[in-house]
Amino acid sequence: MNGTTILIHNVILLFILAASIIAIHMKDLLYAVFVLAGATVGLSIIFYMLKAPDVAITNAAVYGGIATVLYVIAISKTERREVT
């Protein structure tokens, strides 16, 4: 790997770390799920860049797609109210 590839990997990994930390600290669970889905897409890109396209596609489909939909359905079944 050359220097440019390593730099791109590091930028994507920092994006994943930042998105994960932001998802933990968000008050609205629905927005946190979407931010976490963005981190999952970043991880799929890393897998693809590491020449593992089958893992990248599976990760994007399962965690970026199906799990996100299930989380959104579960959150929509709950009652949204402010705790004061």
Backbone hydrogen bonds, N-H to C=O, Kabsch-Sander energy under -0.5 kcal/mol:
donor,donor_aa,acceptor,acceptor_aa,energy
6,I,2,N,-1.9
7,L,3,G,-2.0
8,I,4,T,-2.3
9,H,5,T,-2.4
10,N,6,I,-2.5
11,V,7,L,-2.3
12,I,8,I,-2.4
13,L,9,H,-2.7
14,L,10,N,-2.3
15,F,11,V,-2.0
16,I,12,I,-2.3
17,L,13,L,-2.4
18,A,14,L,-2.8
19,A,15,F,-2.8
20,S,16,I,-2.2
21,I,17,L,-2.3
22,I,18,A,-2.6
23,A,19,A,-2.4
24,I,20,S,-1.8
25,H,21,I,-1.7
26,M,22,I,-0.9
29,L,27,K,-0.6
32,A,28,D,-1.8
33,V,29,L,-2.0
34,F,30,L,-1.5
35,V,31,Y,-2.2
36,L,32,A,-2.3
37,A,33,V,-1.9
38,G,34,F,-1.6
39,A,35,V,-1.7
40,T,36,L,-1.8
41,V,37,A,-2.0
42,G,38,G,-1.9
43,L,39,A,-2.0
44,S,40,T,-2.1
45,I,41,V,-2.0
46,I,42,G,-1.9
47,F,43,L,-2.3
48,Y,44,S,-2.2
49,M,45,I,-2.5
50,L,46,I,-1.6
51,K,48,Y,-1.6
52,A,47,F,-1.9
56,A,52,A,-2.1
57,I,53,P,-2.6
58,T,54,D,-2.0
59,N,55,V,-2.8
60,A,56,A,-2.4
61,A,57,I,-2.5
62,V,58,T,-3.0
63,Y,59,N,-1.7
64,G,59,N,-1.5
65,G,60,A,-0.6
66,I,61,A,-2.4
67,A,62,V,-3.0
69,V,65,G,-2.2
70,L,66,I,-2.4
71,Y,67,A,-2.5
72,V,68,T,-2.4
73,I,69,V,-2.4
74,A,70,L,-2.5
75,I,71,Y,-2.6
76,S,72,V,-2.3
77,K,73,I,-1.2
78,T,75,I,-1.1
80,R,78,T,-0.5
81,R,79,E,-0.7
84,T,82,E,-0.6
